Amino acid sequence: MVDWKSQEELAKDAIVFVKLNHTLFGLYIWEFVISLDFDWAVLTRKKKFRWPLIFYFANRYFLLFSMIGTSIAYDSSSKLDCRALYTFDELSGVAAVGLASINLSLRTIAIWSHNKWIIMLLVAIVIGHWSLILRGALVVGVWVPGVGCQITHSNTTILSATFIYSMCFDFVVMCLSAYKLAPMRRGMKGAQSQLIGMLFTDGLIYFITAFVANLLAATFMLVKLNTIMSVIFNVPAATASTIVACRVVRRLADFQPSGPELFSPRRNINVGIPFKRNSAAPPKPCNAPMNSGIHVEIDMFSHEENADPESIDLEDRKPTNLMHDCTARNSD
């Protein structure tokens, strides 16, 4: 039977904790670098900046600063204020988990066409989530010469509640999105179907990834093996949630349908790319001769190559029916 609270076990767990954090830091730096082109495109205005991207950038950079601070805590050779450093690392790391959930909830609000009841529900959940996140310093550390900062205390009750709350939050958001997207997809084709399929798939992947990561973190905190093992999966949970959430945002912003799809929106919402009726090809005049035989009605639409990737309507699509328009005008 392992004595999890013995000094020997604590020393082993500390080594594992440091190596795990270094590995995750390397993974996140790789993910960060390969996606910098998106940040640069927004900074140089090649992609239009919209306010929901505030949460995207906050999510990315909060976790980056948290992981840099964690590495400093274990790799520094000079004495540090470990309590202050751990407070910063912990708050920015848990904030990244909260921001990842906000990024997904913003998509859900857009999918529901900014329904006021959905907005009020999700805002209330977000307020409850952040009331746990901003509880203050939950991890305490001291400087050990020759070793670095070492964790001496962690408030696992609040931390576990935060991760469990995140799991429930993500579950509610996924259910709301699935409830709205599933019936939509049945009656849509082309770009609409591709977009809705991507929204549903990305949301499901995010939920599964974040749920498993948060479940591991919450489980080890509730078991309370020792001070190190209680928080060992906090960084993996924040890293997994942030990577997936940020990829979901970028995939939606970069979405381009395959093939000549096409529809015309009546209104815009901030979840995808805009599709506009092509004004360069006017409809055939009503007095033009029509061949006898079978008449095939074709709904023609087009999308702009460099359109703003932040607005699309998922409901109430009414394609242009050229024959119907001509008949209506002739009857007048």
C-alpha positions in Angstrom: 0.0 0.0 0.0 1.4 3.4 -1.1 1.8 6.0 1.6 0.8 9.0 -0.4 1.7 11.4 2.4 5.2 10.3 3.0 8.1 12.5 2.1 9.5 10.0 -0.4 6.2 9.8 -2.2 5.8 13.6 -2.2 9.3 13.9 -3.7 8.4 11.4 -6.5 5.1 13.1 -7.2 6.8 16.5 -7.4 9.2 15.2 -10.1 6.3 13.8 -12.1 4.3 17.1 -11.6 7.2 19.1 -12.9 7.9 16.9 -15.9 4.2 16.8 -16.8 4.0 20.6 -16.7 7.0 20.9 -18.9 5.6 18.5 -21.4 2.3 20.3 -21.5 4.1 23.6 -21.8 5.9 22.3 -24.9 2.7 21.0 -26.4 0.9 24.3 -25.8 3.8 26.4 -27.3 3.6 24.2 -30.4 -0.1 24.7 -30.6 0.3 28.4 -30.0 2.9 28.9 -32.7 1.1 27.0 -35.5 -2.0 29.1 -34.9 -0.3 32.5 -34.7 -1.3 33.2 -38.4 -4.9 33.6 -37.2 -3.8 36.1 -34.5 -1.8 38.0 -37.1 -4.6 38.1 -39.6 -6.9 39.7 -37.0 -4.2 42.1 -35.8 -3.5 43.2 -39.4 -7.2 43.4 -40.1 -7.1 40.7 -42.8 -9.9 39.1 -40.7 -12.5 41.4 -39.2 -12.3 41.8 -35.4 -15.5 41.2 -33.6 -16.1 41.4 -29.8 -16.5 37.6 -29.2 -12.8 37.3 -30.2 -11.9 39.1 -26.9 -12.7 35.8 -25.1 -10.7 33.8 -27.7 -7.6 35.9 -27.2 -8.0 36.1 -23.4 -8.3 32.3 -23.3 -5.1 31.7 -25.3 -3.0 34.2 -23.5 -4.2 33.6 -20.0 -3.2 30.0 -20.3 0.2 30.9 -21.9 1.0 33.3 -19.0 -0.1 30.7 -16.5 2.2 28.0 -18.0 5.1 30.4 -18.2 4.6 31.3 -14.5 4.5 27.6 -13.6 7.7 26.9 -15.4 9.4 29.8 -13.7 8.2 28.5 -10.3 10.0 25.2 -10.9 13.0 26.3 -12.9 14.2 29.5 -11.3 17.5 29.3 -9.4 16.8 32.5 -7.4 14.4 32.9 -4.5 10.8 33.8 -5.5 7.6 34.8 -3.8 6.0 31.5 -4.4 2.7 32.4 -2.8 2.1 35.3 -5.2 3.4 33.4 -8.2 1.1 30.4 -7.5 -1.8 32.8 -7.0 -1.2 34.2 -10.4 -0.7 30.8 -12.0 -3.8 29.3 -10.5 -6.1 32.2 -11.2 -5.0 32.6 -14.8 -5.1 28.8 -15.4 -8.6 28.3 -13.9 -9.7 31.5 -15.8 -8.7 29.7 -19.0 -11.1 26.9 -18.2 -13.9 29.5 -17.6 -13.1 31.3 -20.8 -13.1 28.1 -22.8 -16.7 27.5 -21.6 -17.6 31.1 -22.5 -16.3 30.6 -26.1 -18.6 27.7 -26.6 -21.6 29.4 -25.0 -21.2 32.4 -27.4 -21.7 29.9 -30.3 -24.8 28.6 -28.6 -26.3 32.1 -28.2 -25.7 32.7 -31.9 -27.2 29.3 -32.9 -30.3 30.3 -31.0 -30.4 33.6 -32.8 -29.8 35.6 -29.6 -32.9 34.3 -27.9 -33.2 36.4 -24.7 -34.1 33.4 -22.5 -31.0 31.5 -23.7 -28.8 34.6 -23.1 -30.2 35.1 -19.6 -29.7 31.4 -18.8 -26.1 31.3 -20.0 -25.2 34.6 -18.4 -26.5 33.3 -15.1 -24.4 30.2 -15.4 -21.3 32.2 -16.4 -21.7 34.4 -13.3 -22.0 31.3 -11.1 -18.9 29.8 -12.7 -16.8 32.9 -12.3 -17.9 33.3 -8.7 -16.0 30.1 -8.0 -13.0 31.0 -10.2 -12.4 34.3 -8.5 -12.4 33.0 -4.9 -8.8 33.9 -4.5 -5.6 31.9 -3.7 -6.4 28.3 -3.4 -2.9 26.9 -3.8 -0.1 27.9 -1.4 3.6 27.3 -2.0 6.9 28.0 -0.3 10.4 28.4 -1.7 12.7 25.3 -1.1 16.4 26.0 -1.8 17.8 23.9 -4.6 14.3 22.7 -5.5 12.1 25.7 -6.3 8.5 26.4 -5.3 6.7 23.6 -3.6 3.0 23.2 -3.0 2.2 23.1 0.7 -1.6 23.5 0.7 -4.5 23.5 -1.8 -8.1 24.2 -1.2 -9.5 21.2 -3.1 -13.1 21.8 -2.2 -13.4 25.0 -4.2 -11.2 23.8 -7.0 -13.1 20.5 -7.4 -16.4 22.5 -7.3 -15.0 24.8 -10.1 -14.2 21.8 -12.4 -17.4 20.0 -11.7 -19.3 23.2 -12.4 -17.4 23.5 -15.7 -18.5 20.0 -16.7 -22.1 20.8 -16.0 -21.8 24.1 -17.8 -20.4 22.4 -20.9 -23.1 19.7 -20.8 -25.9 22.3 -20.7 -24.3 24.2 -23.7 -23.8 21.0 -25.7 -27.5 20.0 -25.1 -28.8 23.4 -26.1 -26.7 23.4 -29.3 -27.6 19.8 -30.2 -31.3 20.5 -29.6 -31.3 23.5 -32.0 -28.9 22.1 -34.7 -30.3 18.5 -35.0 -33.7 19.4 -36.6 -32.1 22.2 -38.7 -29.8 19.8 -40.5 -32.5 17.5 -41.8 -34.0 20.1 -44.1 -30.8 21.7 -45.3 -28.3 21.0 -48.1 -25.0 22.2 -49.3 -23.2 24.9 -47.3 -25.9 25.1 -44.7 -25.6 21.3 -44.0 -21.8 21.5 -43.9 -21.8 24.4 -41.5 -24.3 22.9 -39.2 -22.5 19.6 -39.3 -19.2 21.3 -38.4 -20.9 23.2 -35.5 -22.4 20.0 -34.1 -19.2 17.9 -34.5 -16.9 20.6 -33.1 -19.2 21.1 -30.1 -19.3 17.4 -29.4 -15.5 17.0 -29.6 -15.0 20.0 -27.3 -17.5 18.6 -24.8 -16.0 15.1 -24.7 -12.4 16.5 -24.4 -13.2 19.0 -21.7 -15.4 16.6 -19.8 -12.8 13.9 -19.6 -10.0 16.4 -18.6 -12.2 18.2 -16.0 -13.4 14.8 -14.6 -9.8 13.6 -14.0 -8.9 16.9 -12.3 -12.0 16.8 -10.1 -11.6 13.1 -9.2 -8.0 13.5 -8.0 -9.0 16.6 -6.0 -11.8 14.7 -4.3 -9.7 11.7 -3.5 -7.1 13.9 -1.7 -4.1 11.6 -2.0 -1.7 14.4 -1.1 -1.2 18.1 -1.9 0.6 17.5 -5.2 -1.7 14.7 -6.5 -4.7 16.8 -5.7 -3.7 19.4 -8.4 -1.7 17.3 -10.8 -4.4 17.3 -13.4 -5.4 20.9 -13.2 -3.0 22.0 -15.9 -3.9 19.2 -18.3 -7.6 20.1 -17.9 -6.9 23.8 -18.6 -4.6 22.9 -21.6 -7.1 20.5 -23.2 -10.1 22.8 -22.8 -8.2 25.8 -24.2 -6.7 24.0 -27.2 -10.0 22.6 -28.3 -12.0 25.7 -27.6 -9.6 27.9 -29.5 -9.5 25.5 -32.4 -13.3 25.5 -32.5 -13.3 29.3 -32.8 -10.7 29.3 -35.6 -12.4 26.6 -37.6 -15.6 28.5 -37.6 -13.9 31.8 -38.6 -12.0 30.0 -41.4 -15.0 28.0 -42.6 -15.3 27.7 -46.4 -17.9 25.4 -47.9 -16.8 22.9 -50.5 -18.6 23.2 -53.8 -20.9 25.9 -55.2 -23.3 26.2 -52.4 -25.6 28.7 -51.8 -28.2 30.5 -50.0 -29.3 34.0 -49.1 -29.8 35.1 -45.5 -32.5 37.3 -44.2 -30.5 38.3 -41.1 -27.1 37.9 -39.7 -25.9 36.3 -36.5 -22.4 35.9 -35.2 -21.6 32.2 -35.8 -20.3 31.7 -39.3 -19.5 33.3 -42.6 -22.0 35.4 -44.6 -23.6 34.2 -47.7 -25.1 36.8 -50.0 -27.2 36.6 -53.1 -25.0 37.2 -56.1 -25.9 40.6 -57.6 -23.4 40.1 -60.5 -25.8 37.7 -62.3 -29.3 39.2 -62.6 -32.3 36.9 -63.1 -33.6 36.2 -66.5 -36.2 38.8 -67.7 -39.8 37.6 -67.3 -40.5 38.3 -71.0 -37.8 36.0 -72.2 -39.1 33.0 -74.2 -39.3 29.6 -72.4 -38.8 26.3 -74.0 -41.6 23.8 -73.9 -41.2 20.6 -72.1 -40.0 19.9 -68.5 -39.1 23.1 -66.6 -36.5 22.6 -63.8 -36.5 25.2 -61.1 -32.9 25.9 -60.0 -32.1 27.8 -56.8 -28.8 29.6 -57.5 -26.7 31.2 -54.8 -23.1 32.1 -54.3 -20.7 33.0 -51.5 -18.0 35.6 -51.3 -14.4 34.3 -51.1 -13.2 36.9 -48.6 -16.4 37.4 -46.8 -16.5 38.3 -43.1 -16.4 35.0 -41.2 -18.7 36.1 -38.4 -22.2 36.1 -39.6 -24.6 33.5 -41.0 -28.3 32.7 -40.6 -29.2 29.2 -39.8 -33.0 29.6 -40.0 -35.7 30.9 -42.2 -33.8 30.4 -45.5 -36.0 31.2 -48.5 -34.3 30.4 -51.9 -35.0 32.5 -54.9 -37.6 30.9 -57.2 -37.2 32.7 -60.6 -40.4 31.2 -62.1 -42.5 32.2 -59.1 -41.1 35.8 -59.3 -41.9 36.1 -63.0 -45.4 34.7 -62.5 -46.1 37.1 -59.7 -45.0 40.1 -61.7 -46.9 39.1 -64.8 -50.1 38.7 -62.8 -49.6 42.2 -61.6 
